[in-house]
Amino acid sequence: MTMSQTATDYVLGALSPLEREAVQLERAVNRALDAAITALEDKLAPLAAAAGAVRPPAYLFDAIVEQIREEEAELGNKLVLPLSEGEWQPCLPGVEIKRLWSPLTVMLRCQPGAIIPEHVHGPIENLLVVMGDLEVGGRILASGDYHMSPEGSPHGETRTRRGCILFVQYGA
């Protein structure tokens, strides 16, 4: 299926729940797919306005308020940062970085085909592949795989074929 067809099927709701979830994951690492979906949603948005207003059921407002109260009670002073939010900064060609709770804890978002050049590690690096694939030393790491590089260790070129999201923590 082409990217255009995938975007169309996603926006029109023609995908199964499993296919839709796969597209959402792909959208997180593939900026071109995300842009295609956003453009199509923007193009079709006027149709929603043309459909006219639908009166929601009477109980819906109270249910929404109750859900917000439950969420606030559960989350309180905790930090929640959805993947799509926060500040992603360019880091390398095809690679963006987002700082989490400290400068030593970050996420990397790598576009398909992105390459991280060889380097020597300062502090220890703990890396978890959140989604996608990452080739390290000839080995393909997939979602859920962990890799540790000791302090001062050399690291060869690292690359991703399909794109990936990485959680990286430096130091002990």
C-alpha positions in Angstrom: 0.0 0.0 0.0 1.4 3.4 -0.9 1.8 6.2 1.7 -1.0 8.1 0.1 -3.4 5.2 0.3 -2.4 4.5 3.9 -3.1 8.1 4.8 -6.4 8.1 2.9 -7.5 4.8 4.6 -6.5 6.1 8.0 -8.3 9.4 7.7 -11.5 7.8 6.2 -11.6 5.2 9.0 -11.2 2.3 6.5 -8.6 0.4 8.6 -9.1 -2.3 11.2 -8.2 -1.3 14.8 -5.0 -3.3 14.4 -4.0 -1.6 11.2 -5.0 1.8 12.6 -2.7 1.2 15.6 0.2 0.3 13.3 -0.3 3.5 11.3 -0.3 5.5 14.5 3.0 4.0 15.5 4.5 4.5 12.0 3.2 8.1 12.1 5.2 8.8 15.2 8.5 8.1 13.4 7.7 8.9 9.8 7.3 12.6 9.3 6.2 12.2 5.7 3.3 9.9 6.7 2.3 12.3 9.5 2.4 15.2 7.1 0.3 13.3 4.5 -2.3 12.4 7.2 -2.4 16.0 8.6 -2.8 17.5 5.1 -5.7 15.1 4.2 -7.4 15.9 7.6 -7.0 19.6 6.9 -8.4 19.2 3.4 -11.5 17.2 4.7 -12.2 19.4 7.7 -14.7 21.7 6.0 -16.8 18.6 5.3 -17.3 18.1 9.0 -18.7 21.6 9.4 -21.0 21.1 6.4 -22.5 18.0 8.1 -24.2 20.2 10.6 -24.4 20.0 14.4 -25.4 16.9 16.2 -26.9 17.3 19.7 -25.0 15.2 22.2 -26.8 13.0 24.7 -27.8 14.8 27.9 -25.5 12.6 30.1 -22.4 13.3 28.1 -21.3 16.5 29.7 -21.5 15.1 33.2 -19.6 12.0 32.1 -16.8 14.2 30.7 -16.5 16.2 33.8 -16.4 13.1 35.9 -13.6 11.7 33.7 -11.6 14.9 34.1 -12.0 14.7 37.9 -10.8 11.1 38.0 -7.8 11.9 35.8 -6.8 14.9 38.0 -7.1 12.8 41.1 -4.9 10.1 39.7 -2.3 12.3 38.0 -2.2 15.1 40.6 1.3 16.5 40.6 2.7 13.8 38.4 4.3 14.6 35.0 2.7 13.2 31.9 4.3 14.0 28.5 2.7 12.4 25.5 5.1 11.4 22.7 3.6 14.0 20.3 4.1 16.8 22.8 7.1 18.5 24.2 9.9 20.2 22.3 11.7 18.0 19.7 14.9 19.7 18.6 17.0 18.8 15.5 20.1 16.8 16.6 21.5 15.2 13.5 20.1 14.8 9.9 16.9 12.8 10.4 17.3 12.7 14.2 15.4 14.8 16.7 15.9 14.9 20.5 13.5 15.7 23.3 14.7 16.3 26.9 12.6 14.6 29.5 13.1 15.3 33.3 16.8 16.0 33.1 19.5 16.7 30.4 20.7 13.2 31.0 17.3 11.6 30.1 16.1 12.1 26.5 14.2 10.6 23.7 15.4 10.4 20.1 13.1 10.3 17.2 14.9 8.9 14.1 13.4 9.1 10.6 13.7 6.0 8.4 17.3 5.7 7.1 18.7 8.0 9.8 22.3 7.4 10.8 24.0 8.3 14.1 27.8 8.6 13.3 30.4 6.7 15.2 31.4 8.3 18.5 32.9 7.6 21.9 30.6 7.6 24.9 31.2 10.0 27.7 29.1 8.6 30.5 27.5 5.2 30.4 24.5 5.1 28.0 21.4 3.1 28.6 19.2 2.8 25.5 15.8 1.3 25.1 14.1 1.0 21.7 10.6 2.2 22.3 9.4 1.5 18.8 11.0 0.7 15.4 14.4 -0.7 14.7 18.0 0.2 15.4 21.1 -1.5 14.0 24.0 -1.5 16.5 27.2 -3.4 15.7 25.4 -5.4 13.0 22.6 -6.5 15.3 19.1 -5.3 14.8 17.4 -4.1 17.9 13.6 -4.0 17.9 10.9 -2.5 20.2 11.6 -3.4 23.8 15.3 -4.2 23.3 17.9 -2.7 25.6 21.5 -1.7 24.9 24.1 -0.4 27.3 27.4 1.3 26.3 30.0 1.7 29.1 31.6 5.0 29.8 34.5 5.7 27.3 33.5 3.0 24.9 33.7 3.5 21.2 30.5 3.2 19.2 30.4 2.5 15.5 27.8 4.0 13.1 24.3 3.2 14.2 21.3 3.3 11.8 17.6 2.7 11.5 15.9 1.2 8.5 12.2 1.9 9.3 12.7 4.7 11.8 12.6 4.5 15.6 11.9 6.1 18.9 14.6 5.6 21.5 14.7 6.3 25.3 18.2 7.2 26.4 19.5 7.8 29.9 23.2 8.8 30.5 25.1 8.2 33.7 24.6 5.6 36.4 
